[in-house]
């Protein structure tokens, strides 16, 4: 039996700003860009969240909801420094640490528990050390798998601690809203609601053929997770899975010539980054955000791996051209490359793929969200 912790620092960026500037303690802090520059909230302190402010919200909206909010520009080098302190504590507890971002990670504490410590004791020690040694607050979920631990860490924020005992996974998940389950986005949840499914327990009760119809190749994975079963290991490798470059425009852009110039410059930048890292990719991804903040990706898989700028430019432009419509404007554009590997061997089948959406796990109509720290 495995024992997994999911640790998630509370309102991380805002917490660091309050830690470094005591005058901000107890006040609504909005970390992000200025509203006049189309800034977006990267994270908000809990004092600001009571006004309905949340990450990824336009700063202009956040200021309207919380006029007394204090806007602080992000200091990513400082956040990275504090994140390093926290991750060092995690690695002193166990070697099996999988960072998901600067502010959250999975820890496999199975060996520690086998050695005689109780999961609750390990979690309490982790929370105490983070608070005493870094001044930050971390919420923790403890369970026998990643899915349950991650959901647990989010249930009692801030400063939360939820321990799901072995054997109680399905009972713990059953009453929770179905969108608490990883991989169930807004569109998927809406579709499930149309089927009369509101909770994870109701989802878990469905027959296998129903899962196959609703989720296709993801059917077994979603079904198992809904039942509290998840065998995915804690991965310690930190190899790059993608290289990308994006920009948010000061003003929305709809002009084809201007957009083409931006997408080609981004593609060239990605090509140069690939070359510097000694990587070659096969799948070009385009990330777009519309004027109404709808965010989605498109992707194109080439017949070979490359870091040459011309084919990357051509693929990125083709993806963008397919999205251009009269009157449609964009506020963010990004180009990325993934699916790393070596050149295709001679004789390898030259297949090309152009999925409707960049995330194979998305149902038709699901936009792939741009996650910001929270």
Helices and strands as residue ranges (DSSP letters): E 4-9, H 12-20, G 22-24, E 29-32, G 35-37, E 41-44, H 46-49, H 59-65, E 70-72, H 76-93, E 97-101, E 104-108, H 110-114, H 119-134, E 138-143, H 146-154, E 161-163, H 169-174, G 178-180, H 186-194, H 200-204, H 208-215, G 216-218, H 219-226, E 242-253, H 256-276, E 281-290, E 295-306, H 309-321, E 330-338
